[in-house]
Amino acid sequence: MKFSDHIFLFTITDRFSIEGRGVVVVPGIPWTEGTPNVRKGSPLILRTPLGEIIQTVLQDIEMINYRPGAKRLEATPFSLPKDVHKFDIPIGTEVYLAFDAQEQTNSEQAVADQLPARRE
């Protein structure tokens, strides 16, 4: 698997389990310009520090409540499906947005379908 074919999002600095929801990973999706659209169901690839590969999806975007004076986050944490356990993803695991060539092709076709027909 070539990681240059996928989009690096972040390195996990912490993770915790929420009963009934799954594992939440932080920092999460960065709030920087140029970050691709990442949403519920987006395919992800996790690469642990030992090189293990986990293919999964983004389960849910997590809501964060701030207290007055608390440090603001610069990323959005999210949860993984319940079949991914906290012990499966050590701190230092890299998170990639999986690039799906078929999805890209379908997106390009959708744009082409919206363009007016060319007259020859």
C-alpha positions as CSV (number, residue, x, y, z in Angstrom):
1,M,0.0,0.0,0.0
2,K,1.5,3.3,-1.1
3,F,0.7,6.0,1.5
4,S,1.5,8.7,-1.0
5,D,-1.8,7.8,-2.7
6,H,-3.7,8.8,0.5
7,I,-4.1,12.1,2.3
8,F,-2.4,12.4,5.7
9,L,-4.7,14.0,8.3
10,F,-3.0,13.8,11.7
11,T,-1.1,11.7,14.2
12,I,-3.1,10.5,17.2
13,T,-2.0,12.1,20.4
14,D,-4.7,10.6,22.6
15,R,-7.7,8.3,22.3
16,F,-10.4,7.3,24.7
17,S,-13.5,5.1,24.7
18,I,-17.0,6.3,25.2
19,E,-19.3,3.5,26.2
20,G,-21.9,2.8,23.5
21,R,-20.1,5.1,20.9
22,G,-16.6,3.8,20.3
23,V,-13.1,5.2,20.4
24,V,-12.6,8.9,20.0
25,V,-9.3,10.0,18.5
26,V,-7.6,13.4,18.9
27,P,-6.6,15.9,17.8
28,G,-8.8,15.0,14.9
29,I,-9.6,16.6,11.5
30,P,-7.4,19.8,11.3
31,W,-9.0,23.2,10.7
32,T,-6.4,24.3,8.2
33,E,-7.0,25.6,4.7
34,G,-6.7,22.9,2.1
35,T,-7.9,20.0,4.4
36,P,-10.2,17.9,2.3
37,N,-13.9,17.3,3.2
38,V,-14.0,14.6,5.7
39,R,-17.4,13.4,6.9
40,K,-19.3,10.5,8.5
41,G,-18.5,7.4,6.6
42,S,-15.3,8.7,5.0
43,P,-12.8,5.8,4.5
44,L,-9.8,6.0,6.8
45,I,-6.5,4.1,7.0
46,L,-4.7,4.0,10.3
47,R,-1.0,3.1,10.4
48,T,0.3,2.2,13.9
49,P,3.9,3.0,15.0
50,L,4.7,-0.7,14.4
51,G,3.4,-0.6,10.9
52,E,0.1,-2.4,11.3
53,I,-2.6,-1.2,8.9
54,I,-6.2,-0.8,10.0
55,Q,-8.8,0.1,7.3
56,T,-12.0,1.7,8.8
57,V,-14.4,4.6,8.5
58,L,-15.2,7.8,10.4
59,Q,-18.1,6.8,12.6
60,D,-19.2,10.2,14.0
61,I,-18.0,13.7,14.5
62,E,-17.7,14.5,18.2
63,M,-19.2,17.6,19.8
64,I,-16.9,19.5,22.1
65,N,-18.2,21.7,24.9
66,Y,-15.9,24.5,26.0
67,R,-15.6,26.0,29.4
68,P,-14.9,29.7,29.8
69,G,-11.2,30.2,29.5
70,A,-10.5,26.7,28.2
71,K,-8.0,26.2,25.4
72,R,-9.7,26.1,22.0
73,L,-9.1,23.1,19.8
74,E,-7.6,23.5,16.3
75,A,-9.1,20.2,15.1
76,T,-12.3,18.2,15.3
77,P,-12.1,14.9,17.2
78,F,-14.1,12.0,15.8
79,S,-15.1,8.4,16.8
80,L,-14.3,5.2,15.0
81,P,-16.6,2.2,14.7
82,K,-17.2,0.0,17.8
83,D,-15.1,-2.9,16.3
84,V,-12.0,-0.7,16.6
85,H,-10.7,-0.8,20.2
86,K,-8.6,1.6,22.1
87,F,-5.8,-0.9,22.5
88,D,-5.7,-1.4,18.7
89,I,-4.6,2.2,18.1
90,P,-1.7,3.3,20.1
91,I,-0.6,7.0,20.5
92,G,1.5,7.9,17.5
93,T,-0.8,6.1,15.0
94,E,-1.1,8.1,11.7
95,V,-4.5,8.7,10.3
96,Y,-5.0,9.0,6.5
97,L,-8.1,9.8,4.4
98,A,-8.2,6.8,2.0
99,F,-8.2,7.9,-1.6
100,D,-10.7,5.9,-3.6
101,A,-10.1,6.2,-7.3
102,Q,-13.6,5.0,-8.1
103,E,-15.1,7.7,-5.9
104,Q,-13.0,10.3,-7.6
105,T,-14.1,9.0,-11.0
106,N,-17.7,9.2,-9.9
107,S,-17.3,12.7,-8.6
108,E,-15.7,13.8,-11.9
109,Q,-18.6,12.2,-13.8
110,A,-21.2,14.0,-11.6
111,V,-19.6,17.3,-12.4
112,A,-19.4,16.5,-16.1
113,D,-23.1,15.5,-16.1
114,Q,-24.0,19.0,-14.8
115,L,-22.2,20.8,-17.6
116,P,-24.2,21.9,-20.6
117,A,-23.8,19.6,-23.6
118,R,-21.2,20.7,-26.1
119,R,-22.5,21.5,-29.6
120,E,-20.3,20.3,-32.3
